[in-house]
Amino acid sequence: MRANETIRTMRLGLVSLSALPLASCSRAPSIDVLGSFFPAWLVCTTLGVLVTVLTRWVLLRFHMSLDLGVLAYPSLAALFTFALWLIFFH
């Protein structure tokens, strides 16, 4: 009976310690758009995709194409998203 209590206490201690890193989280950055708050990552992702579409349009306008567009355009979207996040929210 004593061993079960010790195991239960150890589990409770591990659960408590696993929640410790979450205790110091600050509030999430958000942007007010017409009275509604949107998370900043959503705004950065949307703008990153729009800048990627603009980049593709400019490349097509100059008759340039990227090899492996399946990899290139999502990578460009991620690059622009992370860059916008660093510029505006870091």
Phi, psi and omega in degrees: 000323181293324180294322179295321179293322179294317178296318180297319179294320179295320178296317179297321177295320179293320178296318179295318179291328180289336178276348183300316180296337181278349185289336185258018180291136176271176181291150182284138177292135179221160183238135179274116178238106180052043176088353178251138180266125178248143177294146184296327181294328180291319178294316179296320179295316179297314179293324178297319178292320178295320178293326177294319177297319177296319178297318178296320179297318179295318178297318178292327179296325178267014178057042177246144176228150178263131173290148182054057180301334179297328177266326187290312185289319173296327177293320176296320178298318178294317179301312180293322179297311181293323179295317178297321179298315181292323182290315188264334190235003181251000000 
